[in-house]
Amino acid sequence: MTVSRLFQPLAFARGPAMENRFMLAPMTSDQALPDGSVTDDELRWLGMRARGGFGFVMTSACYVQRTGKGGQGQFGIWSDDHVEGFARLSAVVKAEGRVSALQLHHAGYRAQKRSVPEPVGPSDDPASGARGLSTAEVEHLVEDFVSGARRAQAAGFDGVELHGAHGYILTQFLSRADNRRDDRYGGAFANRARVILEIIDGVRRVCRPDFQLGLRLSPERYGLSLAEMRDFAAELMTGGRLDYLDMSLWDARQTPEDAAFADRTLATCFTDLPRGDTRLGVAGKIMTPAIAASLLADGVDFVLIGRAAILHHDFPRRALADPDFRPVALPVSEDYLAAEGLGRRFLRYMGTWDGFVARAETVRSR
């Protein structure tokens, strides 16, 4: 397949269409103020990606409760005080004609102890010291996700994405290992998924009819069953309540860990499912236009670009100009990343990624 389909527009059941099939993946930037507020560094980072040609621009994960903060530099949407800053951010994205979304998040057991003295999750977790939520507190969690969506709408975003991946609180509820509850939020998979479905219903209840709603899921690890996640994905996509499903796959072309699905890739575990009007996107080591095009050929509707977007703010434009484009070789210097729009704290965070940022002596030896 040629890369030309990557530059065809994609409509959703609700809200505006993407002008191409490139979505900026929601990525940790560590650039928030201590209270979770938006900074000029984040405006620059996302603004450059909007100008660089991404058809859909997603924010970093934004925590919906104070107990859900995953790190010191994480953005928050737990207070109406955050709306003004996010309105500036959505305006920057919308000025370029891009679809915009804010990602709603709660870290659960994975909350940073420095930020959250007593983490919470679906059940008591001795390893992290987290406390299991009461039934009433789970109901409150649902409402706080819904309130986050309401604030995102007030800030001018086209929609929100629920972060149900990577072992955070919504994944923890889905997990057979982490969720040991005996109320209506635990036990059978339908109960473990209830919190997500209630959030979806709540967002639909309080937000305008054309407000977009997506969900990010992990397919395996974290005590998840690939078979259960396939069934859940099919239920969600045919249910008519989501506009898109974002499958975070680590490597979209890798073979699943579950031997029962060893004859396919993680991406094709989901492309053969019925999806109604719901769009399907995948993320995971999509570093070239050729890889992105191959995934569309496999049946996905759009791709989410992470690392390649850090390296090249204009990755879609480069892909359009050169179908054989490949990102700059790693490691790269801090000066290179700063020119690509990463602020000081984002640069420090990227320094924790193995082999991504060159040490000064490595740069000098080139």
C-alpha positions in Angstrom: 0.0 0.0 0.0 1.2 3.5 -0.8 1.3 6.2 1.9 -1.3 8.3 0.1 -4.2 7.0 2.3 -2.4 8.5 5.3 -3.4 11.9 3.9 -7.0 11.2 3.3 -9.5 12.8 5.8 -11.2 10.8 8.5 -14.7 11.6 9.8 -16.0 10.6 13.2 -19.6 9.9 14.3 -19.4 13.2 16.3 -17.4 16.3 16.0 -14.9 17.5 13.4 -13.0 15.2 11.0 -9.2 14.8 10.9 -7.6 16.1 7.7 -5.2 13.1 7.7 -4.6 9.9 9.6 -1.9 11.1 12.0 -2.9 11.6 15.7 -0.3 13.0 18.1 -0.1 10.4 20.9 -0.7 11.6 24.4 2.8 11.8 25.9 4.2 12.7 29.3 6.0 16.1 29.0 6.5 16.9 32.8 5.9 20.6 31.9 3.0 21.5 34.3 3.1 23.9 37.2 2.9 22.2 40.7 -0.9 22.6 40.8 -1.2 21.0 37.3 -1.7 24.2 35.4 -0.7 24.8 31.8 2.6 26.4 31.0 4.1 28.3 28.0 6.4 25.4 27.4 3.4 23.1 26.8 1.8 25.7 24.5 5.0 25.7 22.4 5.3 21.9 22.4 1.7 21.2 21.2 1.5 24.3 19.0 4.5 23.1 17.0 2.9 19.7 16.5 -0.4 21.3 15.4 1.5 23.5 12.9 3.6 20.5 11.9 0.6 18.7 10.3 -0.9 16.3 12.8 -4.6 16.0 12.0 -5.5 15.4 15.7 -3.6 16.7 18.7 -4.0 15.1 22.1 -2.8 16.6 25.4 -0.7 14.8 28.0 -2.6 12.8 30.6 -4.5 15.1 33.0 -5.4 13.8 36.4 -9.0 14.2 37.5 -8.5 13.9 41.3 -5.7 15.1 43.5 -5.2 11.5 44.6 -4.6 10.5 40.9 -1.5 12.6 40.2 1.2 10.4 38.6 4.2 12.7 38.8 5.3 16.2 39.8 5.0 17.7 36.3 1.7 16.2 35.4 -1.2 18.4 34.2 -4.5 18.4 36.1 -8.1 19.0 35.3 -9.5 18.4 38.8 -10.4 22.1 39.3 -12.4 24.7 37.4 -9.2 26.9 38.0 -7.5 24.8 35.3 -10.0 25.7 32.5 -8.5 29.1 31.6 -5.0 27.6 30.9 -6.4 24.8 28.9 -8.5 27.2 26.9 -5.3 28.8 25.8 -4.0 25.4 24.8 -7.0 24.4 22.9 -7.0 27.8 21.1 -3.4 27.2 19.9 -4.4 23.8 18.4 -7.7 25.0 16.9 -6.0 28.0 15.3 -4.2 25.5 13.0 -7.5 23.7 12.1 -6.6 20.5 14.1 -9.0 18.3 16.0 -8.2 18.7 19.7 -8.7 16.4 22.7 -7.7 16.4 26.4 -6.8 13.0 28.0 -8.4 12.2 31.3 -6.3 10.2 33.8 -6.0 8.8 37.3 -2.8 7.0 38.3 -4.4 4.8 40.9 -1.7 2.6 42.6 0.9 4.2 40.4 0.4 7.7 41.9 3.7 9.2 42.9 4.2 9.0 46.6 5.8 12.5 46.7 2.6 13.9 45.3 0.0 11.5 46.8 0.8 10.3 50.3 -2.0 7.7 50.2 -2.6 6.3 46.7 -5.9 4.6 46.0 -7.1 1.8 43.7 -9.7 -0.8 43.2 -8.4 -2.9 46.1 -5.9 -2.7 48.9 -2.4 -3.1 47.4 0.3 -3.9 49.9 3.1 -3.5 47.4 2.3 0.2 46.7 0.6 0.9 50.0 -2.5 1.9 48.2 -5.9 1.7 49.8 -8.9 0.2 48.1 -11.8 2.6 47.3 -15.2 2.2 48.9 -18.2 1.8 46.6 -19.1 5.4 47.2 -15.6 6.5 46.4 -15.7 4.6 43.1 -18.9 6.5 42.3 -17.2 9.7 43.1 -14.3 8.7 40.8 -16.7 8.2 38.0 -18.2 11.7 38.6 -14.7 13.3 38.7 -13.8 11.8 35.3 -17.1 13.2 34.0 -16.3 16.6 35.6 -13.0 16.5 33.8 -14.8 16.1 30.5 -17.1 19.0 31.3 -14.1 21.2 32.0 -12.4 20.1 28.8 -15.5 21.1 26.9 -15.6 24.5 28.6 -12.0 25.0 27.6 -12.8 24.5 24.0 -11.6 21.0 23.2 -13.4 18.9 20.6 -13.4 16.0 23.0 -11.7 13.9 25.6 -9.9 10.5 25.7 -10.2 8.3 28.8 -6.8 6.8 29.7 -7.6 3.2 30.4 -4.2 1.8 29.5 -0.7 1.2 31.0 -1.7 0.0 34.4 -3.3 3.1 35.7 -6.6 3.1 37.6 -9.0 2.2 34.8 -6.7 -0.7 33.8 -6.5 -1.7 37.4 -10.3 -2.1 37.5 -10.2 -4.2 34.4 -7.3 -6.4 35.8 -8.1 -9.7 37.4 -5.0 -9.4 39.4 -5.5 -5.8 40.7 -9.3 -5.8 41.1 -10.3 -8.1 44.0 -13.5 -6.3 44.8 -16.8 -8.1 45.8 -19.2 -5.3 45.0 -20.7 -4.3 41.6 -17.3 -3.1 40.4 -15.5 -6.4 40.9 -15.7 -10.1 40.0 -16.9 -10.9 36.5 -15.5 -8.9 33.6 -18.7 -7.0 33.1 -18.4 -5.7 36.7 -14.7 -4.9 36.3 -15.5 -2.9 33.2 -18.5 -1.1 34.8 -16.5 1.9 36.0 -15.4 2.7 32.4 -18.9 2.3 31.0 -20.4 4.5 33.7 -17.8 7.2 32.9 -18.7 7.0 29.2 -22.4 7.3 30.0 -21.7 10.2 32.3 -19.7 12.1 29.6 -22.5 11.6 27.1 -24.9 12.9 29.7 -23.2 16.2 30.5 -21.4 17.1 27.3 -22.9 18.4 24.1 -24.1 15.9 21.4 -21.1 16.5 19.1 -18.5 16.2 21.8 -16.0 13.5 20.8 -15.1 10.7 23.2 -12.3 8.2 22.9 -10.8 5.5 25.1 -7.2 4.3 25.3 -6.7 0.6 26.2 -3.8 -1.8 26.7 -4.5 -5.3 25.2 -2.4 -7.4 27.6 0.0 -7.3 30.6 -1.2 -5.7 33.9 -3.3 -8.8 34.6 -5.3 -8.3 31.5 -6.6 -11.1 29.2 -6.2 -10.5 25.4 -9.4 -12.5 24.8 -11.3 -10.4 27.3 -9.9 -7.2 25.8 -10.9 -8.2 22.3 -14.4 -8.8 23.5 -14.5 -5.5 25.3 -13.2 -3.6 22.3 -15.9 -5.2 20.1 -18.6 -4.2 22.7 -17.3 -0.7 22.9 -16.9 -0.2 19.1 -20.3 -1.5 18.2 -22.1 0.2 21.2 -22.3 3.6 19.5 -21.0 5.5 22.6 -17.4 5.9 21.5 -16.1 7.9 18.6 -12.7 6.1 18.6 -10.8 3.4 20.3 -7.0 4.0 20.8 -5.1 0.7 21.3 -1.7 1.3 22.9 0.3 -1.7 21.8 4.0 -0.9 22.6 4.9 -2.3 19.2 1.9 -2.5 16.8 3.5 -5.2 14.7 4.7 -7.5 17.5 3.2 -10.9 18.2 0.9 -11.1 21.3 2.1 -12.8 24.5 -1.0 -15.0 24.4 0.0 -18.1 22.4 -3.6 -18.5 21.2 -3.1 -15.4 19.0 0.5 -16.2 17.9 -0.6 -16.3 14.2 -1.2 -12.5 14.1 0.1 -9.2 15.3 -1.3 -7.2 18.2 -2.8 -4.7 15.7 -4.6 -7.4 13.7 -6.1 -8.8 16.9 -8.4 -5.8 16.8 -8.7 -4.9 13.1 -10.9 -8.0 12.5 -13.5 -6.9 15.1 -16.8 -5.3 14.2 -16.6 -1.6 14.8 -19.8 0.1 13.6 -19.1 3.8 13.3 -16.3 3.8 15.8 -12.8 4.5 14.5 -9.8 2.3 15.5 -6.3 3.7 16.1 -3.1 2.0 17.2 0.1 3.2 18.8 3.4 1.5 19.2 6.8 2.1 17.5 5.3 3.7 14.4 8.4 5.4 13.3 8.1 5.7 9.5 5.4 6.5 6.9 5.8 2.9 5.6 5.0 1.4 8.9 2.0 3.7 9.3 0.7 2.8 5.8 1.1 -0.9 6.5 -1.1 -0.6 9.6 -3.8 1.1 7.6 -3.5 -1.7 5.1 -4.1 -4.1 8.0 -7.4 -2.3 8.8 -6.7 0.5 11.3 -8.3 3.9 10.7 -5.5 6.1 12.0 -2.1 5.9 13.8 -0.8 7.6 16.9 2.7 8.9 16.7 4.8 9.3 19.8 8.6 9.1 19.6 8.7 10.1 16.0 6.7 13.2 16.9 9.2 14.1 19.6 12.0 13.9 17.1 10.1 15.7 14.3 7.4 18.2 15.1 6.4 18.1 11.4 6.5 14.3 11.0 3.3 14.3 8.8 4.6 17.0 6.5 7.9 15.1 6.1 6.0 11.9 5.4 4.0 13.7 2.7 7.1 15.1 1.1 9.1 11.8 1.3 7.3 8.4 1.6 10.6 6.9 2.5 11.3 9.3 5.3 13.0 8.0 8.4 13.5 9.9 11.7 16.9 11.2 12.7 19.2 8.6 14.3 19.3 8.3 18.1 20.7 9.5 20.3 20.1 13.2 19.7 21.4 16.2 21.6 19.4 18.3 24.0 19.9 21.2 21.7 18.2 19.3 18.9 15.2 18.4 21.1 15.0 22.0 22.4 14.7 23.2 18.7 11.9 20.7 18.3 9.9 22.4 21.1 10.8 20.5 24.2 11.1 22.6 27.4 13.7 22.2 30.1 11.7 19.7 32.2 10.6 17.8 29.2 14.3 17.5 28.2 15.1 16.2 31.7 12.4 13.6 31.5 13.6 12.5 28.1 17.0 12.0 29.6 15.5 9.0 31.5 14.8 7.2 28.3 17.5 4.8 27.5 19.6 5.8 24.4 17.4 8.8 23.4 19.4 11.8 24.5 23.1 11.9 23.8 25.6 12.8 26.5 27.8 15.7 25.8 30.8 13.5 25.0 28.8 11.5 22.6 27.8 14.6 20.7 31.4 15.8 20.6 32.6 12.5 19.1 30.2 12.6 16.2 
